[in-house]
């Protein structure tokens, strides 16, 4: 069952804004329901999926990728027996295809990225049961894949700007093939955030005015999975 939920839109943002969410999270190993608190004290919001449900966000213009876009999130793949499909972490479908899609290979040994008409893969071991930070930096035709601070691949694809048909966590477009595991801390930026900045802030609250993110004005979407939603942030 897909849950389609109403979203909160913030009318304005400045570099000093602090957003306060009711956050739920999981342990660092990704195997329990205790809080995932980073060393900086940031509580990462977590969406737990059992393979039976996903989370669908209603269409909105803020979901559409910009000419250059960055998405980042945490993920843990929690299945042992390989399904007959590659479970989708997040997808942003449009009327003419998909803006972007990220999935984990059914054998948990790679990550699959799609943008427009192009799909590519990169190897990575997701069998350790841990949460991993994934970032995709789209430069408008080529995309850098970072996982846990490491540059994993340079992919010959870009996200495809198109009218949004929603944002789905744990499935492609609300289909029956669903993800089992945990997804957390989703952020979408309307800019190609430099890799060193992604690394610097992956364990931090990007809205903390005491340690401001240099691209905060370009933050478009941030998850609030503790309340089963995303928050739109517009200037």
C-alpha positions, 0 to 999 in steps of 0.5 A: 500500500502506498501512502500519499500524504499532504506536504508542508510548504515553507514560504521563505528561507534565509541562512539563519532558518532552523527547521524543527522536526519530530524525528525518528531514526534507527541505530548506526548498524541499521538493525534496530529502532533506536535513534541514529544520532551522529557525532555532531548531535544530528538526529537523522529521520528514518523511514522503515519499509517492510516490503509491503508499503512505500511512501508517495509524495504528491506532485509539486513543482519543487520536486522537479530537478533543476538544470543541476541537482544534488540528492542525498540520503541514507539507506540500509538494504534489509533483505537476505534472499534476492527478490526477482526485481531491483528494489527502488530506493527513491524515484521521481517520475514524470509524464514522459519518463523518469526524472531520476531513479535510484535502486539497489541491485537485488543481490545487494552488490551494486547501485542502479541510477537512472535519469531520463532515458539512461540507466547506469550501475556501479558496484557497492557492497550493501550486504553489511546491514549498515546505513550508508550515505549516498549522494548524487551530484548532477552537473547537467549531463554527468553525475558523480556518485558518492557513498560514505564519503568515497567517490564511487563512480562518474556516471554518463547521465543527468537528471531529466527536468520534467513535470513532477508526478510525485516522489516515491520512497521504496518503489517506482511510481507506487508499484508493487515491487517494494523496498525492504530496509530503511531510508533516511535524511533525504535532501534535494538541492537545486545546485550541484553541491561540491563533493567536499561540501557534501562530505562536510555536511552529511553528518550535520543538520544543514539548517543549523544557523550556527554552522550554515551550509553554503548552499542553503538557499538552494535547498528544495526538499528535505525529508521529515520521515518521522511525520511521513512527509517531505518539507518544501523549502523555497526562497 
